[in-house]
Amino acid sequence: MNWYRRPNATKASPTFPATRSRATRSITPRSSTSAPGIDYRDETGIITIQPPLVEQVLPTYAVRVDSDGNEYIGVRSVLLQAPLATYTGWNIYAAGIYKGQQCALSGSSFPFEETKAERIAARDPRPSLEERYGSHQGYVCVVTRAANEAVGQRFLLSTAATTLIAEAQAGNVLTDITPTAEDQKVAGRPLLVPWRLALRRPMARPPLQIRPLPPPRAERRHDARRSPRRSASAWPMRSRRAISSPERNSTNRRSRGRFGASRTPVREALRELASAGLVNIQPRRGVRVATLTADHLGDLFELMAETEAMCARLATYRMTPQERFALQYAAPCRARRRPHGRCERL
Amino acid sequence: MNAYDGLNRDFHAAIYRGTHNTSLATQAGQLRLRLAPYRRAQLRSDQRLKLSHGEHEAILAQMLRGDGAEAERTMRAHMLTASAALAGYFEDIARK
């Protein structure tokens, strides 16, 4: 851990920016233990020596901070990724008998100046909001990106992200600044749609990753030895039809409710669909119907045609008599249905 | 139609096995599995079913005759007809 001894004064510290705030300039937080001076023996806790003797001063440690004075280790919240101030996890009494000492359980924030001019006037070394974000739209953009990233990293719920973005949009950060032409172009629509929302909108959806899971071991053996007919016919038609909308994000739990089957058969069926490339199983995110564009389908059919053609040619030359007979038997020609079970026309 | 689908699969599977090339057979099988639902869709038109019968007979005849090159051409045509039928089927759906 990068614990740092909290500086006594901001000016002396390379890690904490000097701000004009009086409070930060007079930071002298101290905790002390004052063991003796209390009468233990009668358990009354009455202080016998007044004021108590200071036995030792405990140093207070604070987290290492960046040039804004904001903590940079650990998981960075959306607030810290789009800061409007220097946020601390501690606060100092500004007045009273505890003046200069640490408050219990309260943090503090030292807002950034709005414009560069104001910042220079205030001798604040931290960049102003305008220098950071340019405009209100720019701020919203940074918040949106940070929120999306946090959702992608699974640190934030998408509903929370939506709220944060909406709050940033509704807030008054840099609303006085006239937006540039470019800002106006993007105004009104979110630059990045939260991940979960994006799933519901086909246009903004990220490219699908088609990565079918390997079939379970038993199934794989079966596939290698036999024709794929059993697998294909084993698909429950109901599930094929029900999971037919590509926008739908179907989960095991929901399918289970819909098909009245228990979890395992549904999962097996889904896995089989995945191995056929019809659905995508994303770990911990659920199962989604794979979308095939017309072009992709065309490609697949061409590949299929060429492969089949190659098979036909090679098989013509390589088939054993038994295989030739099996082929005749399998050929779905009408003549085959005659009593002798042979294709008499040939 | 289901009966036809089964026979169709057996016919093609028999050809895969006839290649005596395991990799090729596996590849073709997987591809077929992948396209199975789409291929079934195109079989829904009755005419296509009859045509497909005829095409299979032609392929079988050529293979039994030992004419590999011709069987290859016929098979390719057969598969491409199937995909064209599918495209037509999708168009019909879109129009409805």
Interface residues (C-beta under 8 A of the other chain):
Chain A: D223 A224 S227 P228 R229 S231 A232 S233 R240 S275 A276 G277 L278 A294 L297 G298 L300 F301 E302 L303 M304 A305 E306 T307 E308 A309 M310 C311 A312 R313 L314 A315 T316 Y317 R318 M319 E323 R324 A326 L327 Q328 A330 A331 P332 C333 R334 C343 R345 L346
Chain B: Y4 G6 L7 N8 R9 D10 F11 H12 A13 A14 I15 Y16 R17 G18 T19 H20 N21 L24 A25 T26 Q27 A28 G29 Q30 L31 R32 L33 R34 L35 A36 P37 Y38 H53 H56 E57 I59 L60 A61 Q62 M63 L64 G66 D67 G68 A69 A71 E72 R73 T74 M75 R76 H78 M79 L80 A82 S83 L86 A87 F90
